Amino acid sequence: TATAHLINSFHTPQGAKLAKKQVRMLGKFFSLSFLWSFFQWFFTGGDNCGFSNFPTFGLKAYQYKFYFDFSATYVGVGMICPYIINISVLLGGILSWGIMWPLIETKKGDWFPADVESSTMHGLQAYKVFIAVAIILGDGLYNFCKVLSRTLSGLFVQLRGTSSRASFTVEEDPTASPYSPKQSYDDQRRTRFFLKDQIPTWFAMRGYIIIAATSTAILPHMFHQLRWYYILVIYICAPVLAFCNAYGAGLTDWSLASTYGKLAIFTIGAWAGSEHGGMLAGLAACGVMMNIVSTASDLTQDFKTGYLTLSSPRSMFISQVIGTAMGCVVSPCAFWLFYNAFDDLGLPNSEYPAPFATVYRSMAKLGVEGVASLPRECLVLCYAFFGVAILVNIVKDSLPSRWGRFVPLPMAMAIPFFLGPYFAIDMCVGSLVLFVWERVDAAKAGAFGTAV
């Protein structure tokens, strides 16, 4: 909806004038950010060197990843994200790297072997990853139940409303317009225009069957652990989950594609078992499920934008197909470039640590091997933080909105548990810049904050 209003505003004299100023501001700060990164490059003599590894708060704090890394990227992200997100990430970093990990390190030799590397899953790394996983799962489960209940109640109200409107139309006025009389002229015009260019149901059904058959035939050759019947089961179950995700995202603005993906990890991973490559089968199945479920909500959101901007749904759909086809070429090429340029791509302490890759792999490991592989007390801490994540959400939703907005978000708190708080400091600096700017000139901050 916000995107549609932004597009529509460009077609007014005031909107066009503002857009030109925003583009100029974008170019200005793009250049500054580029030059700042270029300047930093001259002071990078190797690993753990340069501005990005400056011990801003001292060497002991730097050891636990408390430092400002002078990243224009994260400062910019902090300006875009709501204040509560940035504060939540910082709180998560303080709780984990400031309190918990130093305390758990004192248990070396008792809770986990003293001679193992801290980066292995039999040492401190297991606590970092699995406690983060527990928080993410607790938050995801709560929001899944919340969104599903709202989806079902919304469907019930809609179906009941449709049946009552249908009976009213038949009894009172058989020639009444199919559009609700409460709709404005603009909404009636949008609805008429949108329905005029519909995608035929037969095309959608055949397209889904062809894609399901293609995936079932090809994916087992790419991932030998992923049997053809796993993929078939996913494609049979996916339409119901995709509908729930699309409808729930419409009600709450929250896509739960990652939650459905985790469901596939645990289900397919446990089904395959450790002897038949259950970890890889679960991760590949997660990719299949997330793509189906995510595409459903993304496409529906784009249709909403198209509806509000009087765009043809067929042109929206064709654009999506073209973009997806481009992505099939561009994404592997981009990955190949990174894979060849960085020998340590994806490793925990590298420049590109890919934190969620480690989190999802750990979920697959947990689904296949069970909890016996975890170090001592790790499972107890996971249970505790799983419960805390649900409790925090309950408190947040039960409080009035004016107080609930100050309660931190568990999902945001979980991210620095694994990565560290250094990027949270950058994001909070971005928040501080925006906060001061809003106090000095709220109108300019609102208009140009995102562009900056």
N, C-alpha and C positions, 0 to 999 in steps of 0.2 A: 504494500500500500504506500509506504514511504517513497519507494522507488518510482511508483507511478505518479505521485504528486510532484516529485522532483522533475520527472520528464515533462509533465504537463506545464510546470512552471517555466520551463525553458521557452515555451511558445507564447509567453507574454513579454511585453517590452521590458518590464522590471526584472523578470526572470532571466532574460537573455543578457541584460546588463550585468546582473550579479554573477552569472555563469562566466562571463568574460573575466571579471575580477578574480573569481575563484581559480580559473585556469592560470592567470598570471601569477597568483600566489603559489599555486602548485609548482609552476616552473621555477620560481625563485627559490623555494625551499628544497626542491629536487636538486638544484644545482649546488646549494649549500651543503646538503647531505652528502652528495657525491664528492665534493671537494674535501669535506671533513674526513671521509673514509680514505681518500687518496693521500691526504696529509698523514693520517695514522699509519698508512702502509710503509712510509719511510722509517718508522720507528719499530718495525716488527722484524726482529732478527732471527726468529725461529719460534718454536713452541713455547708457550707460557711467557711471551715477551711482548712488550709494547703497551700502548694505552689500554687495550682490552684486558690486560692482566695486571693492572696497577693496584697495589694493595692500599686502597683508599682509606680503610679504617684500621690499618695495621696488619702485620703478618699473621697473627693468630686468627683474626677475623677472615683474612684471605684464605687461610687453610680450610675454613668451613664455608667458603664461597660467599662471604659477605664483602662485596666490593662493587664499586660503580665502574662498569666496563666501557663507558663513553660510547655506547651504541646508539646512533641516531634512530635506528630501526625500532628498538624497544621503547625509546622515549616517544616516538610517533605512535606506536601501538598503545602506549599508556594514555595518550591524548584522545584516542578513539574509544577505548574501553571505558565503561562506567567506573566511577570512583570505587564502588563496592567490590568490583572484580579485582582491581589493583591492590586494594587493602587486603582482600582475602588471600591473594597470592603472597603478599608480604607476611601476613600472619602465619600462613602455612610454612613459609621459609624459616621464620623465627622459631615456630614450634618444633620443626623437624631438625634443621641444621644448627639451631641455637641451643636447643634443650635436649631433644631425644637422642640424636646420634652421638653426641659426646657422652651421654649417660650409658648408652648401649655399648659404646667402645670400652667402657670400664669393665664390662662383663666378658671381655675376650678371654677365652680359655675356660669359661664356665658355660655360657649359652651357646657359643660356637667355637671351633678350634682356633687356637692362637696362631697357628702356622699357615692359615689359608690367606690368600689375597683378599683384601677388602672389596675388590670388584667382582668376586665370584658369588654365585648364588648360594654358597654354603657359608658365607660370611655376612658382613654388615649390609652388603648389597641386597640380600634377600629381604631384610627388614624394610629397606628403602622402597623396593619395588612392590612387595606384597601388601604393605600397609597402604601405599598409594592405590593399589588395585582394590583393596577393601573399601576405601573411601569412595572411589569412583563407582564401584558396584552398588554400595549403599545409596549413594546419591542417585545413581541411574535407576535402581529398583524403585525408590520412592517416587521419582518423577514419572517413571513408566506407569506405576499404579495410578498416580494422580491424573496423568494425561489420558490414560485408558478409561478411567471412571468419568472424566469430563467428556470424552469422546462418546461413550455409550449413552450418557445422560443427554448430550446434545443431539445424538441420533434419535433418541426416544422422543424428545420434544419436537424435533423436526418432522418425524414420521407422523406423530399425533397431530401436529399443526397442518401437515399436508392433507391428511384424511379429513380433518374438520373443514378445511378450505374447499376440498373437492365436493363434500356433501352440500356445503353452502351454495357453491356455484350451480350444482345440478338443481337444487330445489328452488333457488331464488331467480337465477338468470342464466338459462342455458346458453345464451349467446355472449356471455361475459368474456372480456379479454383474458388470455392466459396469464397476463402479468398482474401482479398484485396491485390493487388500487392505491396502496400506501406508498408505492414507489414514485419517486420524482420523475419528471419527463426525461432528465439525463440518464437516470438508472434504467428506465424503460428502453431508451435508445441503445444504451450499452448492452443490455440483455438481448435485444432483438439483433443487434449487429454481431454479437458473440455467437448466438445460436445459429445464425444464418450460415456460418462457415465451419460447421462441426466436423470433427474427424469421425468417420463411420465406425460403428461398433465392430463390424466384421473385420475391418482393417486392423483394429487394436487387438482383437482376439487372434487373428492369424499371425500378426507380427510377434505377439508374445510366444505363441507355439513355435514359430520358426527360431526365435532367439533361444528358447529353452532347449530345443532339439540340437541347435548348433553348439551351445555351451556343454550339453550332456555328451556330445560326440568329441569335442575338441579338448576340453579342460583335463580329462583323465590322461591325455597324452602329454600335457604340460606339467601336471602334478600327478605322478603315478600313484601316490597314496590316496588321492581323491577319487573314489570309485564313482562310476556313472550313476549308480542308484542313489548316492548321497546328493548329487546335483539335482536329480529328478525330484527327490523329496523336497529339497529347498524350493524348487520352482513351483511345486504343488502348494506348499504352505505360504509362499511369499506374497501372493496377491492379497490375502487377508491381512497380513502384517503391514504390507505397503499401504493398504487403504487406511488402516488404523493410524499409521505414521503420518500420512498426508492429511487426514482429517484432524488429528491431534495437533499437528503443526499449524493448521489453520486456526484452531481455537486458542492455542497457547504460544505460538511463535517458537516452538521448541521441537526440533527434529530429533527423534530418538534412534536414528539409524545405527549409532554405535552400540546402543543397548541391544538391538536385535542382532547385531554382529556378534556381540559377546555370547548371546544365546546360542548362535550357530557354533561358536568355538567350543563351548562346553558340551553341546549335544553331539556334534559330529566327532569331536575329539574323543569323548567317552565311548561313542559307538565304534570308532575305528580301533581304539586301544593303543597302548604303547608299542606293541609288537608289530603293528601294521602302519607305523608312521602317523599316529593319531595327532601329534602336534602340528605337522605340516598340513594334514587333511583339515584340521580344525581352523587353521589360519586361512587356508585357501577358501574354505566354506564361508568364513567370515567375510572375505572379500566379495564373494558372490552375493551373499545376503545383504551386505551393506550397500552395494551398488544398486540392487533392485529397490530396496526400501528408501534409500536416499533419493534416487531419481524420481520416485513417486511424489515425494514432498516438494522437491525442487521444481519439478515440472508444474505441479499444481500452483505453487507460489508464482511462477512465471506466467501462468494462465491468468492469475488474479491481476498481475501487473498489466497483462495484455487486455483484460476486460476493462480496466480503468482507463487505459490509454486508447481505447477503440482500435486495438490491433487484432488482426485475424488469428484465431487459434491455430489454423493450419500453418501460417507463416511462422508463428512461435515454435511449433513442433518441428518444422523443417529446419529452422535455425538451430534447434537443439541437436538434431541429427547431424548437421554439418559440423557443429562444435564438437560433438562426440567423436566423429570421424577424424577431425583434426587432432583431438586429444590422443587418439590411438597412435598417432605418429609423433606428436610433439612430446608427450609425457615420457615414452621410453627413451627418446633422444636426450631429453633433459636429464633423466636418471643416468643414462650412459655417460654423459659429460661429467656429472658429479662423481660417479663411480670410478672413472679413470683419473680424475683430477685429485681425489683425496683417498689415500691408502687407508685411512682410519675412519672412513665414512660409517656412521651409525654406532661407533664405539662410545661408551659412556662419557669419557673425558675429552672427546674430540670436538672440533669446531661445529660439527653437525651431528649431535648425539642421537637424534631420532628417538626421543623418550618414549613415545607411545608404541614404537616397534618393540621395545624391551618390555613394556607393560603387557602388550597383547601376547607376546611370546610366553611371558610368565603365566598369563591366564591359561594358555593352551597347555603348558607344563602342568599346572595345577589340575586342569580338567582330565588329563591323561594319567598322570602319576599319582594324583591324590595329595593329601597334606603331609604324608609321612616324610617327604623330601625336605620339609622346611626346618630351619634351625629351632632350637629350644625357645619357647615363649613367643615365637613369631605368630603362631596361630591365635594365641590368646590376645595379642595386640591387634591382630587383624579383626577378630570378633568385636573387640572394644571399639575400634575406629569405624567399623561397619555400622554398629549401633549408634555411635555418636553422629555419623553422617545423617542417618535417618532422623535422629532426635533434633538435630539442628534445623533440618528442613521442616519438621513438624512445628517447632517453635517459631520459625520464620513465617510460616503460613497461618499460624494461629494468632499472631500479634496483629494489631491494626497496621495498615500499610505505612503509616508515618513512622512507626517504630520498627516494623519488619524489614524495611529497606536498609537498616543498619546491621542486620545479622549477616555474618560472612557466608559465602557460598562454599560448601564442601568440595565441589568439583574443582573450583579454582584453587582451593587450599591444597589439593592433592598434587598438583603439577610440580611445585618446588620440592616436594618430599623426595623426588627422584633427581631432579635437575639441579637444585640449589637455588638460593634466593637472589643471585646476582642480577638476573633479568627483572625481578620484581622491584629492585631498587631503581632501575632505569625507568620502569613503567610508572612508579610512584613519582619520579621526577617529572614525567610527562603530565601526570595528574596535577602536580603542583603548578606547572607552567600554565595549564588550562584554567585552574582555579584562580590564580592571580589575574590572568587575562580577563576572565569573566567578571572579576570584581572591578577591574579598571575600565573595561568596555565590553559589556555583555553582548551587545548587538554584533560587534565585529567578531567576537569569539565564537558566537553561534554560527555566523556566516562562513568564517574562514578556518575554524579550528580543525575540521576534518581534512581540509585541503593541505594545511600545514603538516 
